[in-house]
Amino acid sequence: MGGLSRRSVSIALALMLPGVALAQNSMPMSAPQSATPATGPRVALKGYDPVSYFTDGKPEQGSAEFSFAFDDTTYWFKSAEHRDKFAADPEHYAPQFDGFCAIQLSRGLKVEADPEAWVITNGKLYVFSKKGGPAFFSKEPLAIAEKASKTFKQLRTQ
């Protein structure tokens, strides 16, 4: 598959499946990206709505009522509208590294992030385990992101 990400493949598959549509106030109807029961994958961002970082300029608490599974992770949203925005473009809205701390990943550790320690850089959402993360990340965003990406590929299934 070359340089395609799992997310790109999931989106392409969902678009090719018949009947995959997002009706207002309904859950997506595809196998690769679907609503997830409470026993499913981990909830990223401690339940905060990833779309709110982009639309509201701050993290807002989501609800299990508006959940969506993507890339082995469940995301919660504050509304069906936000869930549907995410479902239409998860590559844009999903936090990098499934919501794990970018700085800790660059150091070889897989650590849950504090959803209130965040930054959007080059249109991508990065979250950190500590409030000082955004300032530290801003000093070397490309180097940290590259190191984190390598570690994340190794630790993804752990």
C-alpha positions in Angstrom: 0.0 0.0 0.0 3.0 2.3 -0.1 2.7 5.4 2.0 -1.0 5.1 2.8 -2.0 5.4 6.4 -4.5 3.1 8.1 -6.8 6.1 8.4 -6.6 6.8 4.7 -7.4 3.1 3.9 -10.3 3.1 6.4 -11.8 6.2 4.8 -11.4 4.9 1.3 -13.1 1.6 2.3 -15.9 3.4 4.0 -16.5 5.5 0.9 -16.7 2.5 -1.3 -19.2 0.6 0.9 -22.8 0.9 -0.3 -25.1 2.6 2.2 -22.4 4.5 4.0 -23.9 7.8 4.8 -24.3 10.1 7.7 -27.8 11.2 8.3 -28.5 13.9 10.8 -28.7 12.6 14.4 -27.6 9.1 13.3 -24.5 7.1 13.7 -22.3 6.2 10.7 -23.2 2.9 9.2 -19.9 1.4 8.1 -17.8 -1.4 9.5 -14.4 0.3 9.6 -15.7 3.4 11.4 -18.7 2.9 13.7 -20.2 3.6 17.0 -18.5 1.7 19.7 -20.0 0.1 22.8 -18.6 1.0 26.2 -16.5 -2.2 26.2 -14.8 -1.2 23.0 -11.5 0.6 22.4 -10.1 3.2 24.7 -11.7 6.7 24.8 -9.2 9.2 23.5 -8.8 12.7 25.1 -10.5 11.5 28.3 -13.8 12.0 26.5 -13.2 15.5 25.2 -14.5 16.4 21.8 -11.6 16.6 19.3 -13.7 18.8 16.9 -14.1 21.5 19.6 -10.4 22.3 19.6 -10.8 23.5 16.0 -14.3 25.0 16.0 -14.5 26.4 19.5 -10.8 27.1 20.0 -10.8 25.1 23.3 -11.5 21.6 24.5 -15.1 20.8 25.4 -16.3 17.6 27.1 -18.0 15.1 24.9 -20.6 12.5 25.6 -20.8 8.8 25.0 -24.1 9.5 23.4 -22.2 11.0 20.4 -19.3 8.5 20.0 -17.4 7.4 17.0 -14.7 4.7 16.6 -11.8 5.5 14.4 -8.4 3.9 14.1 -8.9 1.5 17.1 -9.9 4.5 19.3 -13.2 5.9 20.4 -13.9 9.6 20.4 -16.7 11.4 22.2 -18.4 14.5 20.9 -20.6 17.2 22.4 -23.1 17.0 19.6 -24.2 14.9 16.6 -23.0 17.8 14.4 -19.4 17.5 15.8 -19.5 13.7 15.5 -20.6 14.0 11.8 -17.9 16.6 11.1 -15.3 14.2 12.5 -16.7 11.2 10.6 -16.5 13.2 7.3 -12.8 14.1 7.9 -11.1 12.2 10.7 -7.6 12.8 9.4 -8.2 16.5 10.0 -9.8 16.3 13.4 -8.3 13.3 15.1 -5.4 14.1 17.5 -2.0 13.0 16.4 -0.9 9.7 17.9 -4.4 8.7 18.9 -4.3 11.4 21.7 -1.2 10.2 23.4 1.4 12.7 24.6 3.6 13.7 21.6 6.6 14.7 23.8 6.5 11.5 25.9 6.3 9.4 22.7 9.3 11.3 21.3 11.1 10.0 24.5 9.9 6.4 23.9 7.0 6.4 26.3 3.3 5.9 25.6 1.5 8.3 28.1 -2.1 9.4 28.1 -2.4 13.2 27.5 -4.1 15.9 29.5 -6.8 17.1 27.0 -6.3 20.6 28.3 -2.6 20.7 27.3 -2.8 21.1 23.5 -1.7 22.9 20.4 -2.7 23.0 16.8 0.3 23.1 14.5 0.1 22.9 10.8 -3.6 22.1 11.0 -2.9 19.0 13.3 -4.0 18.6 16.9 -1.2 17.6 19.4 -1.9 16.9 23.0 0.6 16.6 25.9 0.7 15.0 29.4 1.6 18.3 31.1 0.5 22.0 30.8 4.1 23.0 29.7 3.9 20.7 26.7 2.8 23.2 24.2 5.6 25.6 24.9 8.2 22.9 24.9 6.8 21.4 21.6 6.8 24.8 19.9 10.6 25.0 20.2 11.1 21.9 17.9 7.7 20.7 16.6 9.0 18.9 13.6 11.8 17.0 15.4 9.5 16.0 18.3 6.7 15.0 15.9 9.1 12.8 13.8 10.5 11.1 16.9 7.0 10.6 18.3 5.8 9.1 15.0 8.6 6.5 15.0 7.9 5.5 18.6 4.2 5.4 18.0 4.5 3.0 15.2 6.5 0.7 17.5 4.2 1.1 20.5 0.9 1.4 18.8 -0.4 -2.0 19.8 0.9 -2.0 23.3 
